[in-house]
Amino acid sequence: MRRPRYIWLSCVLSVSLLLSACAPDELEREESGLIPLEEQTQTTPEPEPSQANLPWRFSLPYEVDKSMDPYTCPDGVQQVVASLMYEGLFRLDEQLEPENCLCERYTCNENFTSYTFNLRWDVAFSDGSYLTGADVRKSLNRARESARYRSRLSRITSITSTDMTVTIHLNAPNSGFPALLDVPICKTTNKSRAPYGTGPYRYNVDDYGPCLTPTANWWRGQPRPVERIALVDVGASLLYRFSSHDVQLMVTDFSSGASVGVTGDIRYADAATTDVHYLVCNTEAAWPMNITMFRRALMTGINRESLVSAFLSGHGEPAQFPVSPRSRLYPTDLELDYSVETVSEQLQSIWYEGSRTLKLLVNSDNSFKVSVARSIAENYRALGIPVQVRALPWEAFREAARNRDFDLCYCEARMTADWNLSALVSSWGNLNFSGWSDARMAGLLEQYVAASDRVEAMRQVCEHIKEQAPILPICFACNTVLMQANVIDNLTPTAQEPFYNLPECVIHLKVA
């Protein structure tokens, strides 16, 4: 299992600055023979954090004028706070696999179109009322109407409930449906600024201001690292609040293109996400884009590890398929090494001479994407494939993509954790900008969503993507949790839960 990376930094962070350059040098290895086992296993206890560098309170950023409702609140800081207040039927683990949460167990029919979820009997909301099937049904129906969850729940045709069960019917098979149900369950009242949740903390306002305080009847019954989490209004000043130690944690995505500049000693931990960066090949464009072997050469000619290292400082996962490498579904055995020789052989097999310059379309509003696109184009040119980057602002970029005015188009998509790839590579997919249509792929996608053996079914889908190369995956972005040094230990974040392992987390505060 891949563990989150913790790195000490004492520098200014920015997208253009390699974070890895700020990491401590690796210890030199002894060259004079083996080190005795006793010496290898000895460790030096870490010193206790200096009281002078610790805060009096642990604080998280939030926006006082924005909703705390998990279905309508904006992405960013509000979602971080909400992750401590609300829970779903399932939660996604470090490998983006669903694990039971409010759901104790479930059953489904043979064709994966009907699921019945049995709820845990001992779960209560923060107001003391016990969770019922009706609460879950109402929450999921609210989520189906929200902009955040509408798309992923669009296959639901009906939801019924009893006291302790919820039954969901779908209009098409989906053997991975539980992975979509990390949707927060809450109880809305007209009097509360924030709906009641079942999570470890609840929203409160005490003599010192807005805060999170422990839920008295949390069903897990596990310890929480602090008794009070102050909520500090940040508005547009998040970086300032973090740099000045008004808040001790923030979450960022280094592939967003937004500048991140914070000073001081900090640590970071990465969490895998479902956000994939990839190139769309216009398979309907003129030769050579309509030649399968040429598109394979383009796929082989992307040095993904180098791109992630150079432009994300390692805050990403190189990927050759549109499935996270953290997932058990990712077919590692199908990967090909970056190889100049292989690209040359593939180009020679189609008598390619580079007579036409290819257009690589990218959104100019994202500096990270522009930098990666230019690096890819430069590498292609070194391989004998002339490519020109065309960077356009969002509206012009979207129009050009819709009109298929490109040979290659740099795109980003947030996949769902059931890894249904229809949006990317089906003829009706809304992200299939080239209009690529393939009967074999349609059949493989249909088999995958109804498969009991999802690993093998996904392997066949990815193998066909590798053969036809309609898209060229580059990497999956990470959510990076930045923390003030010495304040937080043992933090393991996931895509949706920065405090995924909350009971094991240790928060150090100044002692009066």
N, C-alpha and C positions, 0 to 999 in steps of 0.2 A: 504494500500500500504506500502510495506516495504521500509523504507528510508535508505540511505547509512549511515554507521556508521562512526562517527568522533571521534577519540580518541587522546588525547594528550599523547605523549611519550617523556621520557627523559632518553634514555638508548641506548644500542647497540642492533640492531636488527639482528637476524639470524634465519635461519630455525629451528635450534635446541633450540632457546630461545622462550618461550611462550610470545607473545606480550601482551596477556591479563594480565599477571602478572605485566606489567608496567603501566596498567591503574590506574587512581585514585580510591581509595577506595570509595565504595558507601556510601552515607550519611546514618547514623543510623536513623532509624525511631523512632518517639516519641512513647512511650509506655503508656503515661498517658492520653489517650483519643484522641478524634478527634481534628485535627488542624482546626481553623476557616478558612472559605473559603477565607477571605481577605488575610490571611497569606499565604495560599497555592498559590495564584495567583500572589503574589508579587515577582518580580524578580530583581536581582541586575544587572544594565547595565554592560556589559563587557567593561573593560578599553580599550582605544585606544592602538594599538600596539606601543611598544616603538620604536622611530625612530632609536635608536642605533642598533636595531636588524633587520631592514628592508634593503632590497637591493636597490641600485640605479636604477636597471632595472630588469625586469622580463625576465628570460632566460629559454629556453628549450634545451635539448640535441638533437644533430643530428650528422650524420656522413658526413663530407664534401665530401668524395670521393665516396659516394653511391648515387644512383639515387633517385630522388624525385618523379618519376613516380609512381602513386598509384598501377599500375599493376605489376611492376617489382622491386620496392624497397623492401628491406628486412623487415622482421617483427621487431618489437621493436620500437626504437626511431623514425625512419623515418615514421612509421605508425602513431605515436602520432602527429607529425607535420602535416602529410597529412590529418589527421582528421579535422584540422582547415582550410584546403584549398579546400577540395572537398566534394561534397554531392552526394547522390544517389537518385533514384526515390523514395525510401523509406529509413527510418532509424529505427533501433530497439530501443524501449524504455526500461525502467528499468525492465520490465517483459518479455523482449525479444520478444515483439509483434511489428509488422510493423506499422509504422505511416507514413502518406503521407509526402513527402518532395518536390522534384521537380515534382512529379506526383500530379496533382490536383484531379483527379478522374480516375476510371478505370471500365471497364466492361469485362465480360468473357462469354464464351459460356456455355451451360448446362453441359457439361462433363469436364469442366476445362482444356481444351487443347489449348485454344486460348484466349489471353488477349489483350485488347487494352487500352493503357494508354494515357490519355490526360495530356499534360504538362502545367505547370503554364505559363502564357503569359508574366509575368514580370521578368523572370529570365535572368540574364546576366552573362557572364564570366568576369573574372577579367580584361580582355583586352577591355571590353566594348561591345563586340558582344553578341547578344541575343541567348539564347539556342533554338535549333531547334530539330525536330525529327531526322534529319540526324546526329546531334551530338551524340544523345543518341544511335542511331543504331551503329555508328562507335565505340563508347566507349564500348558497350556491346559485340560487335564482337571482339574487342581487348581483353576484359576480358575473353572471351571464349577460347582464345588461351594462356592465362597466366596460370602459375602453381598455382597461388593463387586461381583463380576463375573457372578454367576449370571444376573441378568435379561438383560443385554446379550448373553450367549452362549447363551440358552435355545433359539434356533433350530437349534443344532448337533445333528445326529443321530449323527455319528461323526467320528473323527479318526484317520487312518492316516499312517504316515511311512516314509520310507526314510532312508538316511544323510544326504542333503542336501535332502530335500523333505518337505513336509507337505501332506496333502490333507484338506480339511474339507468335509463334506456338510451341507446345510441342509434343513430340512423345508418351506421356502418361499423364493421368490426374494428376493434382496437385492442390488441392483446397487451398493449403497454399503457392503458388508460389510467391506472393508479398514479403513474408518474406525473399526470396533469393535475392531480388533486392536492397539491401543496398550497391550495387556496386558503387564505385565512378564514376562520369561522369566528363570527362575532355576534353580539346581541346588541341591537341598536335601540336606544331610547331617545326621546326628544330632549331630555334634560341634560344628557351627558355630552360634553364636547368630543369625547372619544368613546366609541362603542366599547362595551365590556368584552373582554377576551378571556381565554383560558390559559394564557401564558404565564411566565414566572413573575412578571411585573405588571402593575396597573398604573394608569395615568392619575396624577394627583396634583394638588396645589396646596402647599403648606405655608408656614410663615416665611419661608425663604424663597418661595416662588414655585413655578412648575417643576415637576419632577416625576420620576418613576419610583414606586415603592413596592416591596414584595407583595405578591398575591398571597393572602393568608391561607388559602386552601388549594394551593397548586397541587394538582393530582400526582405529579412525579415525586413530590415530597423530598426533593433534593436541595442541597444548600445553594445559596446564591452568594456571589462574591462580595456584594455590598448591600447595605440596607437602604441606601438612597442613591439614586442617580439624578443629578441635577440636569435640567434641560435648559440650554443656553440658546437664546434666539440669535441666529447668525445672519439671516437674510442673505445679502450678497457678500458677506465678509467671512466666509468659512475659513479660507486660508489664513486670514489674519487671526481669527479666533484660535485656530490650531497652533500657529506659530507663537502666539503669545501665551499659550498653555491655558486659555480659558476653557477649551475642550481638549480631551486627551485622546480622541480617536476620530478618524474620518476614513471614508471609503472612496476610492477613485478608480478610474479605468484609464490606464495610460494610452490606450488606443483611441480614446475619444478625441484626441487632438487638442484638448484644452490644456493650457499651461498650468503646471502644478509647481509652485515654488514655495517651499517651507524651509525654515532654518532650525537648527538645533539637533540634538541627538534623538533619533527616532528609530523605530523598528518597523518592519513590515511583514505581513503574511499574505500570501496569495490564495485565492479561491477560484477553482475552475468554474467557468460559465458555459452557457450554450450559445454564446455569441461567436459566430464564425465569420472570418474574413476570407474572401475568395474572388477569383476572376471568372466572369461569365464569358464564354466563347460564343461569338456570333457564328453559329454553324451555317447560317444562310448567307453569309457574306461571300465575296469572291474568293477564288483560290488564293492562298492555300488553306483558309480557315474552314473550308468545307471538306477538308481531307482529314480523316481520323488520325493517321499516322503523324501528321503535323501537329495536331492538338496534343497528342501524346508527348511529342518532343517538347512542347511548351510546358506540359506538366512536369516532365523530368528536369527541365531547365530552371526550376525555381529552387533556390537554396533557402529553404524555409528556416532551418536552424540559424543561419546567418542573419536573416531578416529579423527574427524574434530577438536575437541577441543584440543586434545593432540598434534597432528602433524601438524595442520594448524593454531593453535591458533584462531580458529573461522573464518579463511579466506576461507570458503567453505560452501557448502550447502549439508547437509546429504540428501541422496536420495535413495529410494527403487525402483525407476523406471528410465529408461533412458531418462527422460524428466526433465528439470529444475524445481525445486519446485517453482521458481518464475513465471513460465508459468501458464496461466489459464488452460492448458491442463493436468497439473499434478493432478492425482486422489488421493488427500489426504485421502479420505475416505477408500481407499484400503490398506493403510499402516497398518503394524503390529508392535506392540511394541516389542523391544528386550526383550526376555524372556527365561531364563534358563529352567524354567519348561516346556514351550512349546517345546523347542528343545528336552528335555528329553523324552517327550511324543511321539514326532515324531520319534525319534530313536527307542524307544521301540516298536512302531507299526510295524517296519520292522525287529525286532529282531537283531538290530545292536550291534556288540560286539567289533568293532574297531580292527579287525584282520589285516587290511592292512593299511600301512602308505601312506597317500596321498602326492603327489608332487605338491607344489605350485610354479609355475614358475614366475620369476620377472626379470626385466632388472636391472642389478647391477649398471648401469651408473646413475641411479636416486636414490639418497639417501632417498628421501621422500617415494618413492614407496617401497623400501626395508624395511624401518622402519614400514610402514603400513602393509606390507605382514607379517613381523615377528610378529607384534602385533596380527593380525588376526589368524595366526597359533597358537600362544600361547593361545589365547582365545578358539580356537577350541579344543586344547589339554585339556584345563580345563573342557571342556564339554564332554570329552571322545572320541574326534575324533583326532587321531594322524595325524599330518600334518608336513611335512618337507619343509622348504623353499629352493628353488634352484635358486640362484641368478647368472645370466649369463650376460656377456657384450652383447651389442646390436646385433651384427651379430649372435652370438651363440644363443641368446634369440629368435631372429626372426626365425632362422632355427628350433629350438626346437618347437616353436609355429606352424610353418607350418607343421612339422611332427607329430603334436599332441602328443608330448612327454611330457605330463603333465596330471594331474587331474584337477588342477585349474591353471589359467593363469591370472596374474595381467595385465590389459590393460588400455589404455587411448584412447579416441576418441573425436575428435572435431565434434560434430553433426552440422547439418544445422538447421536454425531456423524454417524451415517448419516441423521439427521433424519427418522426414521420417526415420523409424527405420530399413529399409530393410537391410542396411549394417551390422547391428548387429545380426538380428534374422531371416533373410530369408535364405533359403538353398543356394542361390547364392551370399549372402552378402560377401564382401571382408574382413569383420571383424569377420565373423562367423568361428573362427579357429577350432571349434570342429566339424564342418560339420553338426550341428543339423538341422534336416529337419522335418517340421510339417505342414501338409496340412491345419489344422485349422488356424495356424499363417499366412500362405500364403494368405488365404482368408481374414483374418482380416486386413492385411496390404493393400491388394488391395482395400478393402472397405474404409479404412482410407484416402488414397490419393485422393479419389474421393468423399469424404463425404462433405455435406453441414454443418452438425453438427459435427465438428471436435472434440469437447470435448467428446461427447459420443463415437465416433469411437475410439479415443485414449484410453478412459477408457476400452473398450473391449480388445484392444491390450494389455494394461498393466495388465488387469485381467488374461489374458492367460499367460503372462510372469510370473506372480506371481504363477500361478498354476503349470507351467512346470519348472520354474527356470533354463532356459538354461544359463542365465547370472545372476550375482549377483551385481547390482549397489551398489556403496559405497557413492559417493558424486560427486558434481559438483564443480570444482575449481572456484575461483574468480580472477579477475584482481584487484590488490591492487594498488591504486594511493597513493604514498608517497609524502608529501608536507612539505616544511619548515614551521615551526610554525609561526603564525601571518601574513603570506604573503597572503594566499588564504583563502577566506571565501565563504560559500554557494556553494561549488563545488559538483555537482551530476554527477558521471561518469556512463557510460554504457560500455558494452563489447568492442565496437568499437570507442566510443567517450569519452575520459577522460573529455572533456569540453561539455558534453551533454547539460547542462543548461547554456551555455556561457553568455547570457544576464543578468542572475541573479548572476553570479559569481562576486566577489569583490576581486581585487588584490591591496594590500597595498604596496606602494613604499616610499622610503625616500624622504622627501620634501627638496628641495634645500634651 
